[in-house]
Amino acid sequence: MKGSRAFRNLPANPWCVETLDAYLERLASDDPVPGGGSAAALTGALAAALVAMVGRILATPIEGLVTHADELRVALNQARARDERAYGAVVAAQALPKGNDAERSARQTALEAALKGAAEAPLQTAQLAVDVLELVARLLEVPMGALASDVGCAAEFAHAAITACGYNVRINHRYMREGAAIRTQAQRLVAYEGEASRILGRARDAVARTRGARAAD
């Protein structure tokens, strides 16, 4: 986790269009946001964009795939900002006063809620990335040809996004106290990870078969 300095580099307008270079500058800074959860969402958005590209190039279009991929790309880009806000709430809660029992109690309540939100944000990102992988699974049913490498990259990026989300969910669980919330979120995460690994395995096999068929030509 990054330190708790003021968020010097956050865009003044949260709805402004930020260049990739500007985002990477913020990511590389010593400010607490953006961090790994935000970067995971961006990685998932890249996967969705690749799926949309392949869907547009395919000789035989897959009904609804491009539209859904475009929607997921937008949703994952929005998830990037949501994750930043969620972790920002944790930092704000950590900064609350704790000079007496009342302040300590209020701070703990606020921190618990913020930590739960900071775990929920990457969980939502992971769910979106699983949706991207389900589109990848549809692409695996049609001849990909030279596009197999792009489909493989989309699968790897989406899976990496889910893995990264898992790190962020679990680190927040380490500091949470609400056992029921931890269990519920953990169960969802394990389900997402299992589905992601299954589809990634299929994608890797499909790409390997495509390479093998080309080598035999």
Secondary structure, DSSP 8 states (H G I E B T S, - for coil): -------TTS-SSTTS---HHHHHHHHHSSSS-S-HHHHHHHHHHHHHHHHHHHHHH-SS--TTHHHHHHHHHHHHHHHHHHHHHHHHHHHHHHTS--SSHHHHHHHHHHHHHHHHHHHHHHHHHHHHHHHHHHHHHHHTTS--GGGHHHHHHHHHHHHHHHHHHHHHHHHHHHH---HHHHHHHHHHHHHHHHHHHHHHHHHHHHHHHHHHHHHH-
